[in-house]
Amino acid sequence: MLTLADIIEGLTGYRWPTAESQRISQVVIDSRQATPGTLFVALPGEHQDGHDYVADAFDRGAIAAIVHRTLDIRGWTLDVEEQRSHTLVPDSLSLPVCFKVTHSLKGLQQLATYWRARFNPRVVGITGSVGKSSTKELAWAVLRQRFNTLKSPGNLNNEIGLPLTLLRLDDLYERVVLEMGMYDLGEISELCAIAAPDVGVVTNVGPSHLERLGKIEHIAQAKAELVQALPADGVAILNHDDPFVRQMAQRTQARVFTYGLTSEADLWASDIVSEGLEGIRFVLHYQAEAIHARVPLLGRHSVHTALRAAAVGLIEEMAWHEIMTGLHDNAVQLRLVSVPGINGAILLDDTYNASPASTIAALNLLDDLSGRKIAVIGDMAELGDYEEEGHRKVGCRAADTVSLLVTIGSKARLIAEEAHSCGLPSDAIIQVETNDQAIAYLRQTVLHGDIVLVKGSRSMAMEEIVAALQVPAG
């Protein structure tokens, strides 16, 4: 467990024996989560500054904070830069204490880098435009069949979330599975410098973040930073079906292991059959083996998720029975789930985020199901020059799939427009601007046996629609 002495050493390079006995219960960036023994990191933000909440964190029991400006609050402040210039070890340490650094985010990352280096787990990094979270969850489920495995919770996949995850490390963890997100070039390289991954998994390269990066080639370059950071004795697990990912084999010194839907890959799948809400079945091929599999993942596209998780298991020298048990693990929290809806309908909750590829994949799942099919689709963000084409591709696929299309937002109007052009009758298309309008319409429309897909970009907060339409548990 992290101690105050570890924090001091991680930030200053000096070990203070007087702080050895003071344990840190957790590290948080929200003062409301502070409990006795907490380290609070005061991060600046667009709308609120964590420095304004240090006193609140101390009142709730936090014993230390990382800050980058002097605060007029109770407690002692240790200026890290001054400490580096001369070693001063006090006889006793007064709590609470603020560690003043050049920038609190950099301080958090420096501490996480130090703490990661204290241990020797095998670290699996996962990146890609679509499927990072589901791959992380399933890879964790596979690895935990044999190893004590830490994973990044929820969507803690950025320059803040990844360090917070690593600060939960202790001697018991043998494997770590980390999702790595990015908005710009160089960000995954920075995450790798902190996490030091041994295995890198790349799911695919798509137009997400095109608005920031301009060209899909730049997105591929950003994702490739993971495999470039791998050591020579590491392994890059690459999607053979994606040409951008396949080319990353030339950009890593690590061993390359490929997966896909063709026999040219090291691990591949054939005979894929969707069984709707019951999952998918397929045949896995590896070396001279053929393994018949049936897993509770929704949609044909999920076979790639299963392949990635199985590949991680194989790289870690796990047996097939362990891998298959992991693929069926009920503890997995997948992004696309089915939940009971009002009036006896079924809701397909895929509200975490959306891109053209993931939305079309969700529509493909809808196409495999029986019942009246309703798609509720919101704006897809950060597509840059691909915005119109991406929305129109979704609209045309929706026209072949759904009985009723509900679009939300100004960008999603392109989906509605293209769906009509591709043959969906105008009376089967509803366009609204807000989630509340969609909820009001759907409450009057959804019937027993309907299958309702709800999907949109994170900024659309479409989980509000699922919450309003689902039947409460119990």
Secondary structure, DSSP 8 states (H G I E B T S, - for coil): --BHHHHHHHHHS---GGGTT-B--EEESSGGG--TTEEEE----SS--GGGGHHHHHHTT--EEEESS---SSSEEEEHHHHHHS----SS--SSEEEE-S-HHHHHHHHHHHHHHT---EEEEEE-SS-HHHHHHHHHHHHTTTS-EEE--TT--STTHHHHHHTT--TT--EEEEE---SSTTHHHHHHHHH--SEEEE----STTHHHH-SHHHHHHHHHHHHHTS-TT-EEEEETTSHHHHGGGGG-SSEEEEEESSTTSSEEEEEEEE-GGG-EEEEEEETTEEEEEEE---STTHHHHHHHHHHHHHHTT--HHHHHHHHT-TT---SSEEEEBGGG-EEEEE-S---HHHHHHHHHHHHHS-S-EEEEEE---S-GGGHHHHHHHHHHHHHTT-SEEEEESSTTHHHHHHHHHTT--GGGEEEESSHHHHHHHHHHH--TT-EEEEE--GGG-THHHHHHHB----
